[in-house]
Amino acid sequence: MKNSLTNYRSSNQARIFTALVLTGILAVGSGLTLIKSSIAASAQLSAQTTNEVIKGDRRQNQLPRPVANAVLRDLARREGISRKKLQIIDYSQQTWRDGCLELPQPNELCTQALVPGLRVVVSDGKQNWVYHTNSNGRSLRLASAKIPTNNLSSKFPQSVKTAVLQAASARLQQPSSRLNIIQAQQRTWRDGCLELADANQGCTQALVPGWRVVVGSVGQTLVYHTNQTGSAVRLNETASEISGQKLPERVGNAVLSQASQVSGLPIRVLKIVGYKQTKIAQGCERSTFPYPCDQILVSGWEVSVQSSNRQSSWVFLSDETGSQIKLANNNSSSGNSGKLTPLPIPASELPAPLDRGVVFRQISSGGFAGRTYETVLLNDGSLIRVRIGDANDSERSVHRLSPQQVQQFLQLVKQSRFGKFKNLNYPAPQGAADYITYTLTNQEGTIQYNDISQNSLPKNLQEVVNAWNQLVTSAQT
């Protein structure tokens, strides 16, 4: 009995020990499983997070699908090419400087704001097209079409290509990278002006070997004549098709400055509301008595300016560089159509005092050519006329008046009380253009008028003007 009890206790203790060992093993196994699961979960979460970041970065650099679809759809419709043949070969993020995506249409006003977007290049394997878009593709514009140039002559000099592209870039206000030479043909021009002489220009009569080069951009074609090296380049405006050319910034700034002077308003309240290319007559629209002025047509701009309150607007004519600007007409309704009111001549615009021996002087200027003539009457009766800026003095003329003629004229000037009108300007009506301005000076002072306002001058001044003109005319006969 005692042995049986002892065996039972030993057996029971063994079972308890075995159970405790098994329980410990199971506990350790569960802990390891939990640790393994935690590590695996952590690794899986880390991998998922990394993938999301990578996917996020990849999405950020990809071309948005709406933009790609919009570009391909527009080009397929525009060119009649199947979308299956088109492929986007390049794109880059851009920030355009205006609402027109830096590609304004003729006379289009563009919102002045920064527009996030893309530059997209599409190809059909033969040609490339460049698009400007906004960030979602709802606004897009075709920038340029790259035309293959494998049909150019292998003899076409690089110097000519460079010179032509530079000229076209300056003309269209576009970078050379957006322009393409479509055609280049060797030619022999009949004169030194490459058969493109300006009005009143003398040309060397000699054969000049050179090139006829056609430059293309979207909706525009420029035809240039050059010599063999590209040192002489001329645009054939008749053969060219130019549309949508952007107003050069320097011309716009110069026009706004001129508009500020004309209106008396600060530049900040003025804006350009339209512009177009035009031909401008340079020279004297009316002859400077008694000598005529020659007139030539040159390329330029017609620019419309408006005040911020839209109550006043002006139209200006400018040459291509903005160095010569004239008020063309005025569409504002200021209501100031009454009597001509003289204005003081700014001190900075007064002419120099009369030289010794000079008793009377007239300075006349007008026209886009900016020709200025000075006619002086000396106390000995000499009447001398010269063109200011004529280096060769080729237009100088000298005539002699009798002492009696001189005394009669000076007496009339004295009776007119010329000094009463000292330093006054009788301006042309606002909106008038291409008039000739006359500045008369004697020992008492200076007055200024023009051929439009002449009939509105005070009667005393009109008598002086008429007497002076008669005096000059009589000296020529």
Number of C-alpha atoms within 10 A of each C-alpha: 6 7 8 9 10 11 12 12 12 12 12 12 12 12 12 12 12 12 12 12 12 12 12 12 12 12 12 12 12 12 12 12 12 12 12 12 12 12 12 12 12 12 12 12 12 12 12 12 12 12 12 12 12 12 11 11 11 11 11 10 10 10 19 14 11 12 21 18 12 17 26 21 15 16 19 16 11 10 8 9 14 13 15 9 11 18 15 17 12 12 17 13 16 18 17 21 15 17 17 22 28 16 21 16 13 15 17 14 15 16 12 11 13 13 19 16 21 24 21 24 22 21 19 16 10 8 12 18 19 22 21 27 29 22 19 17 19 11 16 23 19 20 21 20 21 22 16 14 12 9 9 14 12 7 9 16 13 11 12 22 19 13 17 28 21 15 17 25 17 13 17 20 14 16 12 16 10 16 23 22 21 20 18 22 14 17 17 17 21 15 17 18 22 28 15 18 13 12 11 9 8 11 15 11 11 13 12 19 17 21 26 21 27 22 21 24 21 18 12 15 21 24 23 24 26 27 22 19 17 19 11 16 22 19 21 18 14 9 12 16 13 17 15 17 19 20 21 16 12 13 21 20 14 17 28 24 15 17 28 18 12 13 15 9 13 13 16 10 12 21 18 20 15 16 22 17 21 17 15 18 20 22 20 22 18 17 15 19 11 10 9 12 17 15 18 15 13 15 14 21 23 22 26 24 23 21 22 12 9 11 11 16 23 21 22 22 27 27 22 19 15 18 12 18 22 21 21 18 17 19 14 15 10 10 6 9 9 6 7 15 11 16 12 13 16 10 8 6 8 15 12 7 13 15 11 8 11 18 18 21 23 19 20 20 21 24 23 23 16 13 18 19 21 17 19 23 22 18 17 14 19 18 22 17 20 18 20 16 10 13 8 8 11 9 12 15 13 13 15 15 18 11 12 9 13 18 13 11 16 17 11 16 21 12 11 18 13 20 16 11 19 17 22 19 21 22 20 19 14 18 17 14 19 17 19 20 23 23 20 21 25 20 13 13 17 22 24 26 22 20 15 16 16 19 12 17 17 13 11 15 19 15 15 20 17 11 16 20 13 11 16 19 12 13 14 12 6
